[in-house]
């Protein structure tokens, strides 16, 4: 069986399976909507490989570690992540997929080439980050749809705490369909470990670095197509995003060189992450104003931010009622799910003929 026939069977299986997962009509319609390109982000929740890296704190995710992580669990996790990415694409592969909480190049490579995802022929951009746990960000892309022309990993060095390390911001400048230049940023900002207020300065500093870079792009190209995706460990209304990055919470008086937080502006599921009964939109997509105006060939819907709340990614919340993400671990107990986050995506369309 040729690769194309296997791919067709896989896409048909995924599409048919979505119909049986009790997805809302709205979500099915969003998935099946035609698009020029789809941009997705997913926090994979500790996608660790099974090998020891002496430079990382990965001891818990080894066969003899507290999580008793082994190849069976690892490859099951890879196939679950690949199922999610394929499902979000619907009848065709997602063009751009940002990921976080992947441990290593080996983990990214195994996801692309040694899981069910291999039939979709993704390429990837990744670099080992200085994060002490070793969790990184990565970008998968369809090489026939997106051509990177510049990739850079932006380091975050905290001047008041040089011993603290965090993930780089992945920046990729590339061309969609050999026509349109886009600037993609994949983020995983410092966690709220130790308390939201105590850790806030680290996220504000990270936001200032990103703001400096986007301002530099706008200075050269005021109509730049900028797409910022990630797990920001803050909500859209928090200072790091609203005040420092200055990601607008309203689409009134659109300006090309402003940034707009679609996670706040769009009407969508109540959150991408749930903690102690409270949903939060930590996983966000922020775009430049011209992408909402369509002034530079590309356009995204102001209400297009979608949280992929498929039934297979959720389970009953016994402690706090309702539902919650079906995660891989609860504490050190293996739970066998997908992730403690839900994926999010937007579609990009062209204002002119292809």
Residue pairs with C-beta under 8 A, 6 or more apart in sequence:
3 119
3 121
6 119
7 119
7 120
10 86
10 116
10 119
10 120
11 86
11 89
11 90
11 91
11 92
14 83
14 86
14 87
14 89
14 90
15 90
15 91
17 87
18 28
18 31
18 87
18 90
18 310
19 28
21 310
21 311
21 312
22 311
23 31
23 310
23 311
24 309
27 306
27 308
27 309
27 310
30 306
31 87
31 88
31 89
31 90
32 90
32 91
33 347
35 347
35 348
35 349
36 176
36 177
36 298
36 347
36 348
36 349
36 350
36 354
37 95
37 96
37 145
37 146
37 176
37 177
37 347
37 348
38 88
38 89
38 94
38 95
38 96
38 345
38 346
38 347
38 348
39 94
39 95
39 96
39 98
39 184
39 227
39 229
39 285
39 345
39 346
39 347
39 348
40 85
40 88
40 94
40 96
40 97
40 98
40 229
40 343
40 344
40 345
41 97
41 98
41 99
41 100
41 186
41 229
41 230
41 231
41 283
41 285
41 343
41 344
41 345
42 81
42 84
42 85
42 97
42 98
42 99
42 100
42 283
42 339
42 341
42 343
42 344
43 99
43 100
43 101
43 188
43 231
43 273
43 283
43 339
43 340
43 341
44 77
44 81
44 99
44 100
44 101
44 102
44 339
45 101
45 327
45 328
45 329
45 338
45 339
45 340
45 341
46 61
46 101
46 103
46 135
46 328
46 329
47 77
47 78
47 81
47 99
47 101
47 102
47 103
47 107
47 111
48 58
48 61
48 69
48 74
48 103
48 104
48 107
48 134
49 74
49 103
49 104
49 106
49 107
49 110
50 61
50 62
50 63
50 69
50 70
50 71
50 74
51 62
51 104
51 106
52 58
52 59
52 62
53 103
53 104
53 134
55 134
56 103
56 132
56 133
56 134
57 132
57 133
57 134
58 65
58 103
58 133
58 134
59 65
59 66
60 66
60 67
60 69
60 332
61 67
61 69
61 103
62 69
63 69
63 70
66 332
67 329
67 332
67 334
68 334
73 334
74 110
75 110
75 114
75 115
76 336
77 328
78 110
78 111
78 114
78 115
78 117
79 115
79 116
80 337
80 338
81 111
81 115
81 117
81 338
81 339
82 111
82 115
82 116
82 117
83 116
84 308
84 310
84 313
84 338
84 339
84 343
85 93
85 94
85 97
85 117
85 120
85 140
85 343
86 93
86 116
86 117
86 120
87 308
87 310
88 94
88 308
88 343
88 345
89 120
93 120
93 121
93 122
93 142
94 142
94 345
95 141
95 142
95 145
95 146
95 176
96 139
96 140
96 141
96 142
96 146
96 184
97 122
97 139
97 140
97 141
98 137
98 138
98 139
98 170
98 184
98 186
98 229
98 230
99 108
99 137
99 138
99 139
99 140
99 186
100 135
100 136
100 137
100 138
100 167
100 186
100 187
100 188
100 230
100 231
101 135
101 188
101 231
102 108
102 111
102 126
102 135
102 136
102 137
102 138
103 134
103 135
103 136
104 128
104 134
104 136
105 126
105 128
108 124
108 126
108 136
108 138
108 140
109 124
111 117
111 140
112 118
112 122
112 123
112 124
112 140
120 142
121 142
121 143
122 140
122 141
122 142
123 140
123 141
123 142
123 143
124 138
124 139
124 140
124 141
125 138
125 139
125 141
125 148
125 151
125 170
125 172
126 136
126 137
126 138
126 139
127 136
127 153
127 168
127 170
128 134
128 136
129 135
129 136
129 137
129 153
129 166
129 167
129 168
130 155
130 165
130 166
130 167
130 168
131 165
131 166
131 167
132 165
135 167
135 188
136 167
136 168
137 167
137 168
137 169
137 170
137 186
137 187
137 188
137 230
138 170
138 186
139 170
139 172
139 184
139 186
141 148
141 172
141 174
145 176
145 177
146 174
146 175
146 176
147 174
147 175
147 178
148 172
148 173
148 174
149 173
149 174
149 175
149 181
150 171
150 172
150 173
150 174
151 170
151 171
151 172
151 173
152 170
152 171
152 172
153 168
153 169
153 170
153 171
154 168
154 169
154 170
154 171
154 209
154 210
154 213
155 168
156 166
156 167
156 168
156 169
156 205
156 206
156 209
158 164
158 166
158 202
158 205
159 205
160 201
161 202
164 190
164 202
166 188
166 189
166 190
166 202
166 206
167 187
167 188
167 189
169 185
169 186
169 187
169 206
169 209
169 210
169 213
170 184
170 185
170 186
170 187
171 183
171 184
171 185
171 213
172 183
172 184
172 186
173 181
173 182
173 183
173 184
174 181
174 182
174 184
175 181
175 182
176 182
176 298
176 348
177 354
179 297
179 350
179 354
180 225
180 296
180 297
180 298
180 350
181 224
181 225
182 225
182 226
182 227
182 298
182 348
183 214
183 217
183 224
183 225
183 226
183 227
184 227
184 229
185 210
185 213
185 214
185 226
185 227
185 228
185 229
185 230
186 229
186 230
187 206
187 210
187 228
187 229
187 230
187 231
187 232
188 230
188 231
188 233
189 202
189 203
189 206
189 207
189 230
189 231
189 232
189 233
189 234
189 240
190 199
190 202
190 203
190 206
190 233
191 199
191 233
192 199
192 233
193 199
199 233
200 234
200 238
200 239
200 240
203 232
203 233
203 234
203 238
203 240
204 239
204 240
204 244
206 240
207 240
207 241
207 244
207 245
208 244
210 228
210 245
211 244
211 245
211 246
214 226
214 228
214 259
214 288
217 224
217 226
218 224
218 226
218 256
218 257
218 288
222 256
222 257
223 256
223 290
223 295
223 296
224 288
224 290
224 296
225 288
225 290
225 291
225 296
225 298
226 259
226 287
226 288
226 291
227 285
227 286
227 287
227 288
227 291
227 346
227 348
228 247
228 259
228 284
228 285
228 286
228 287
229 284
229 285
229 286
229 344
230 283
230 284
231 282
231 283
231 341
232 240
232 241
232 282
232 283
232 284
233 282
234 240
234 241
234 282
235 241
235 280
235 281
235 282
236 242
236 247
236 249
236 261
236 263
236 264
236 281
236 284
237 249
237 264
241 247
241 261
241 284
241 286
242 249
242 261
245 259
245 286
246 258
246 259
247 259
247 260
247 261
247 286
248 258
248 259
248 260
248 261
249 261
249 264
249 265
250 265
251 260
251 265
251 292
251 302
254 260
254 289
254 292
254 293
255 289
256 288
256 289
256 290
256 293
256 295
256 296
257 288
257 289
258 288
258 289
259 286
259 287
259 288
259 289
260 286
260 287
260 288
260 289
260 292
261 284
261 286
262 284
262 285
262 286
262 287
262 300
262 302
262 304
262 305
262 346
263 281
263 283
263 284
263 285
263 286
263 305
263 344
264 281
264 284
265 302
265 303
265 305
266 302
266 303
266 304
266 305
266 306
267 303
268 305
268 306
268 307
269 307
269 309
269 342
270 279
271 278
271 279
271 280
271 281
271 282
271 307
271 342
272 279
272 280
272 281
272 282
272 283
272 307
272 341
272 342
272 343
272 344
273 279
273 280
273 281
273 282
273 283
273 325
273 340
273 341
273 342
274 280
274 317
274 320
274 324
274 325
274 340
276 320
277 317
277 319
277 320
277 321
277 322
281 307
282 341
283 307
283 341
283 342
283 343
283 344
284 305
284 344
285 305
285 344
285 345
285 346
287 300
287 346
290 296
291 298
291 299
291 300
291 348
292 299
292 300
292 302
293 299
294 351
297 350
297 351
297 352
298 348
298 349
298 350
298 351
299 348
299 349
299 350
299 351
300 346
300 347
300 348
300 349
301 346
301 347
304 346
304 347
305 344
305 345
305 346
306 344
306 345
306 346
307 342
307 343
307 344
308 342
308 343
308 344
308 345
309 342
312 326
312 338
313 325
313 326
313 337
313 338
313 339
313 342
313 343
314 323
314 324
314 325
314 326
314 342
315 323
315 324
315 325
315 326
315 337
316 323
316 324
317 323
317 324
325 337
325 338
325 339
325 340
325 341
325 342
326 335
326 337
326 338
327 335
327 337
327 338
327 339
327 340
328 334
328 335
328 336
328 337
328 338
328 339
328 340
329 335
